[in-house]
Amino acid sequence: MDEITIAEVMWFIGTVLIGFFIKTIWDRITILSKRVDSWATLLPETYVRRDSYRDDIRDIKEMLSKIFDRLEMKADK
């Protein structure tokens, strides 16, 4: 049998450590990708167009201004 040199032992330990770190990083990436996939279900599927949003907000503001006008005209202030 051949003698095992210190360089071979160091090479073995180095490759084991590198393999361990790669495995750890791979597991963390897998966990993060699962989290991102679960967050993707929370995103809306359809979006509102900007012009229809502005029309709706304008209607809401008009309703609120009418309510405030009635409250200001109220006699029992």
Secondary structure, DSSP 8 states (H G I E B T S, - for coil): -----HHHHHHHHHHHHHHHHHHHHHHHHHHHHHHHHHHHTTS-SS---HHHHHHHHHHHHHHHHHHHHHHHH-TT-
